């Protein structure tokens, strides 16, 4: 799902599309009208959305989860926490999933 710079580190981040115990995958929604119509949330930029529980995650914000900041704060819906984050490194022509939370 969304990939972007990981702040001051030398890597990038991404969201894991699947969530443990669910058959739905998160989607990266760029159509702001669709987010408003389907999820009831007025977004100002692209968001990660969960079609199973109608939650919306903001990839530009972080949430404190037991003292750890995790990208993808829940901004709408019943989700209890952000999706799993993956730290990604780019080495030459390779993209490496360096760490998953």
N, C-alpha and C positions, 0 to 999 in steps of 0.2 A: 504494500500500500504506500502511502505517502513517503517520499524520501526527501531529506533535506539536510543542510549542514548541521552538525552536532555542536553548535556553539563554538567555543574556543578550542575544541579538540581537533585532531587531524582526521577525523572520520565523518561519517554521515549516519543518519538514523533512518529507520523504517518501522512500520507497524507490522506485526504478524497478522495475516489476513484471517486465519482461523482462530477460534477461541475454544479452549478445552471444554468438552461436554456439549458443544453446539454444532449443529449441522450448517448453519448460516455462516457466510464469510463476510467480514467487514468489506465495505466498498468505499472508494475514494470518490466523492461526489463533487463535481465542479459546477453543476447547474444549481445556482442559488435558488431559483424558482422551485425546482424539484425538492430541495431541502425544506423550503417553507411549506409546500403543498403536502409532501409525504410524511414529514417528520414534525411539522408544526414549529419549526425554529427558523428565525430570520437571520441567516448567516451573511457575513460581509466578505467571506472568502471560502474557498473549497474546504470541505470537512470530510472526516471519515464517519461513516454511518453504519449502523447495525440494523439490517432489515428484520431481524428476529425480534428485537425488543424495542425498536424505534429510538435507540439512543444515538446521540450526536457527539462526536469527539472533535475537539479543536486541536489540530496538529501544531499550532503556533503557541499553545499554552502548556504549562506543566502543572501537575497536581502532586501534592505531598501525600505519599502512600507509606505510612509507617516510617516517616522521617527520610524517605528517599523521593527525590523529585523525578517524576515520570512524565514524559511528553504525551500529549493527547488528552488533556483534561476533559472530563465529561461535562458538557455544557447544556445538555438536554436529555431527558429520559431516565430510566431506572437503573442504568448500569452502575455498579458499585465502585468501579475503578477504571482507569484508562486501559486500553489494549496493551498487550505485551510489546515492548520496544526492542528493536534489534539494532545494535551498533554495527555499522558497516564501514569497512576500510576499502579504499581503492588503491591497488598496487599494480602499476602498469596498466595492462589491459584486463586485469582481474578485479572482480568485485567480491569481497570476502565478508561473510557474516561473522564478525569478530566476537560478538557477545550478545546473548539474549538474556533479558532480565529474568 
